[in-house]
Amino acid sequence: QKTAYDIMPSLVGSEMCIRDRLSIGGNDWQGFRGGPSDKGSAEWIAQYQQRVKKMLETVDRTGRLVIWVGMPHFRIPFMVPLPDVVNPITQEVFHDGDRSAWIDAAAIVSPDGIWTKHILDENGEALEVRTDDGTHYQSNGARLISAAVVAAIEERSD
């Protein structure tokens, strides 16, 4: 089975794209086909970082802003370590680049550093941001993440 990393070159043509969306993430917490299988090991981290850098290199073009939304915290036990391992890698690659930005989803929907279903809004009212499955965003969470993406675009559009 091909991964997003395997098909990246075919997703990006020579024409400049005004906007593209590639969603990857939770399934990243596994070994690499033909590579390190010990999740979170030094070899695994190096391979993950190499692949993230290659993704940015593949889609980076003059006039294009590439935004990477970091992982939120998860409730599912096997995925709990994922954001603490991959977010620093993706943040290093995308944060404050000339044509890239990094969004800290974990800080937005789980500000206490652990999965939570609700956060407090600006009025101190509970706002449901995650679904019961422990992984996905509820519509309010998606709205908050989207607002951060729009803000990153607007910041670079000045």
Backbone hydrogen bonds in HBPLUS format (Angstrom, degrees):
<---DONOR---> <-ACCEPTOR-->    atom                        ^
c    i                          cat <-CA-CA->   ^        H-A-AA   ^      H-
h    n   atom  resd res      DA  || num        DHA   H-A  angle D-A-AA Bond
n    s   type  num  typ     dist DA aas  dist angle  dist       angle   num
A0006-ASP N   A0003-THR O   3.01 MM   3  5.18 122.5  2.36  99.4 113.5     1
A0007-ILE N   A0003-THR O   3.27 MM   4  6.67 144.2  2.40 147.2 156.5     2
A0008-MET N   A0004-ALA O   3.04 MM   4  6.02 117.7  2.44 147.2 161.2     3
A0010-SER N   A0007-ILE O   3.03 MM   3  5.54 129.5  2.30 114.6 127.2     4
A0011-LEU N   A0008-MET O   2.92 MM   3  5.11 142.3  2.06 108.3 120.0     5
A0028-ASP N   A0025-GLY O   2.58 MM   3  5.32 157.6  1.63 135.2 139.9     6
A0030-GLN N   A0028-ASP O   2.79 MM   2  5.61 135.9  1.99 108.3  94.4     7
A0032-PHE N   A0036-PRO O   2.88 MM   4  5.63 171.0  1.89 149.1 150.7     8
A0035-GLY N   A0032-PHE O   3.00 MM   3  4.77 159.0  2.05 122.9 117.5     9
A0041-SER N   A0038-ASP O   2.97 MM   3  5.63 158.7  2.02 144.4 145.2    10
A0045-ILE N   A0041-SER O   2.85 MM   4  6.10 167.1  1.87 162.0 164.8    11
A0046-ALA N   A0042-ALA O   2.99 MM   4  6.15 159.1  2.04 144.4 150.2    12
A0047-GLN N   A0043-GLU O   2.99 MM   4  6.19 158.7  2.04 147.0 152.7    13
A0048-TYR N   A0044-TRP O   2.85 MM   4  6.07 160.4  1.89 153.6 159.5    14
A0049-GLN N   A0045-ILE O   2.88 MM   4  6.03 166.5  1.90 152.4 156.1    15
A0050-GLN N   A0046-ALA O   2.96 MM   4  6.13 156.7  2.02 144.5 151.0    16
A0051-ARG N   A0047-GLN O   3.02 MM   4  6.24 156.9  2.07 147.7 153.4    17
A0052-VAL N   A0048-TYR O   2.91 MM   4  6.19 158.1  1.96 154.7 160.9    18
A0053-LYS N   A0049-GLN O   2.93 MM   4  6.10 163.8  1.95 152.0 156.4    19
A0054-LYS N   A0050-GLN O   2.98 MM   4  6.16 150.6  2.06 141.6 150.1    20
A0055-MET N   A0051-ARG O   2.93 MM   4  6.20 149.8  2.02 145.3 153.1    21
A0056-LEU N   A0052-VAL O   3.08 MM   4  6.43 162.3  2.11 152.3 155.8    22
A0057-GLU N   A0053-LYS O   2.89 MM   4  6.11 164.2  1.91 150.3 155.4    23
A0058-THR N   A0054-LYS O   2.85 MM   4  5.96 148.5  1.95 144.9 153.3    24
A0059-VAL N   A0055-MET O   3.10 MM   4  6.37 153.6  2.18 151.5 156.8    25
A0060-ASP N   A0056-LEU O   2.84 MM   4  5.65 136.5  2.03 152.8 162.9    26
A0064-ARG N   A0061-ARG O   3.07 MM   3  5.44 152.4  2.15 139.6 137.1    27
A0066-VAL N   A0099-ARG O   2.88 MM  33  6.22 164.4  1.91 143.3 146.6    28
A0101-ALA N   A0066-VAL O   2.93 MM  35  6.39 145.4  2.05 151.5 154.9    29
A0068-TRP N   A0101-ALA O   2.97 MM  33  6.37 163.1  2.00 157.2 159.6    30
A0103-ILE N   A0068-TRP O   2.90 MM  35  6.25 161.6  1.93 153.5 157.7    31
A0070-GLY N   A0103-ILE O   2.77 MM  33  5.80 166.7  1.79 161.4 164.9    32
A0075-ARG N   A0134-GLY O   3.01 MM  59  4.52 163.7  2.04 132.8 136.4    33
A0079-MET N   A0076-ILE O   2.89 MM   3  5.51 143.7  2.03 122.2 133.1    34
A0080-VAL N   A0077-PRO O   3.28 MM   3  5.31 152.4  2.37 102.5 110.2    35
A0082-LEU N   A0079-MET O   3.01 MM   3  5.35 141.5  2.16 112.6 123.7    36
A0085-VAL N   A0082-LEU O   3.01 MM   3  5.33 142.9  2.15 108.8 119.8    37
A0086-VAL N   A0082-LEU O   2.92 MM   4  6.09 172.9  1.93 172.1 172.5    38
A0087-ASN N   A0083-PRO O   2.92 MM   4  5.24 152.4  2.00 131.5 140.1    39
A0089-ILE N   A0086-VAL O   3.08 MM   3  5.16 120.3  2.46  99.5 114.7    40
A0090-THR N   A0086-VAL O   2.95 MM   4  6.23 170.1  1.96 167.1 167.8    41
A0091-GLN N   A0087-ASN O   2.81 MM   4  5.79 158.7  1.85 153.1 159.9    42
A0092-GLU N   A0088-PRO O   3.07 MM   4  6.04 156.2  2.12 133.9 140.1    43
A0093-VAL N   A0089-ILE O   3.17 MM   4  6.45 155.0  2.23 147.8 154.1    44
A0094-PHE N   A0090-THR O   2.94 MM   4  6.02 163.6  1.96 153.7 157.6    45
A0095-HIS N   A0091-GLN O   2.81 MM   4  5.10 156.7  1.87 141.5 147.2    46
A0108-ILE N   A0104-ASP O   3.33 MM   4  6.66 141.4  2.49 141.2 151.9    47
A0108-ILE N   A0105-ALA O   3.06 MM   3  5.03 125.3  2.37  94.7 109.5    48
A0109-VAL N   A0105-ALA O   2.95 MM   4  6.18 170.0  1.96 168.0 166.7    49
A0110-SER N   A0106-ALA O   2.82 MM   4  5.16 137.9  2.00 138.6 146.1    50
A0113-GLY N   A0110-SER O   2.93 MM   3  5.66 160.9  1.96 129.2 131.2    51
A0129-VAL N   A0117-LYS O   2.82 MM  12  5.76 159.6  1.86 152.7 159.8    52
A0130-ARG N   A0117-LYS O   3.34 MM  13  4.77 153.4  2.41 132.2 130.0    53
A0119-ILE N   A0127-LEU O   2.97 MM   8  5.32 154.1  2.04 141.3 146.7    54
A0127-LEU N   A0119-ILE O   2.68 MM   8  5.32 154.4  1.74 164.3 172.4    55
A0121-ASP N   A0125-GLU O   2.78 MM   4  5.40 161.4  1.81 151.9 156.6    56
A0124-GLY N   A0121-ASP O   2.94 MM   3  5.25 165.9  1.96 119.1 121.4    57
A0138-GLN N   A0129-VAL O   2.94 MM   9  4.94 171.9  1.94 110.6 113.4    58
A0131-THR N   A0136-HIS O   3.01 MM   5  5.64 165.9  2.03 143.3 145.3    59
A0134-GLY N   A0131-THR O   3.34 MM   3  6.20 171.6  2.35 122.3 123.9    60
A0141-GLY N   A0138-GLN O   2.94 MM   3  5.30 118.4  2.33 110.2 125.6    61
A0142-ALA N   A0138-GLN O   2.98 MM   4  6.26 161.9  2.01 159.8 165.8    62
A0143-ARG N   A0139-SER O   2.90 MM   4  6.06 151.3  1.99 143.7 151.7    63
A0144-LEU N   A0140-ASN O   3.03 MM   4  6.30 154.1  2.10 145.3 151.3    64
A0145-ILE N   A0141-GLY O   2.98 MM   4  6.28 160.6  2.02 152.8 158.0    65
A0146-SER N   A0142-ALA O   2.82 MM   4  5.96 162.9  1.85 149.3 154.9    66
A0147-ALA N   A0143-ARG O   2.92 MM   4  6.10 150.4  2.01 143.4 151.2    67
A0148-ALA N   A0144-LEU O   3.16 MM   4  6.45 148.4  2.26 140.8 148.4    68
A0148-ALA N   A0145-ILE O   3.07 MM   3  5.16 119.7  2.45  97.1 111.9    69
A0149-VAL N   A0145-ILE O   3.02 MM   4  6.41 150.0  2.12 149.3 158.1    70
A0150-VAL N   A0146-SER O   2.88 MM   4  6.16 164.6  1.90 155.5 159.3    71
A0151-ALA N   A0147-ALA O   2.91 MM   4  6.08 156.2  1.97 143.3 150.2    72
A0152-ALA N   A0148-ALA O   3.02 MM   4  6.26 150.6  2.11 140.8 148.2    73
A0153-ILE N   A0149-VAL O   2.99 MM   4  6.33 153.6  2.06 149.9 157.4    74
A0154-GLU N   A0150-VAL O   2.84 MM   4  6.10 167.8  1.86 157.7 160.8    75
A0155-GLU N   A0151-ALA O   2.85 MM   4  5.95 154.8  1.91 146.0 153.1    76
A0156-ARG N   A0152-ALA O   3.24 MM   4  6.39 146.6  2.36 138.0 145.1    77
A0156-ARG N   A0153-ILE O   3.15 MM   3  5.29 124.6  2.47  98.6 112.0    78
A0157-SER N   A0153-ILE O   3.02 MM   4  6.15 116.7  2.43 138.6 155.7    79
A0157-SER N   A0154-GLU O   3.08 MM   3  4.90 144.5  2.21  95.1 105.9    80
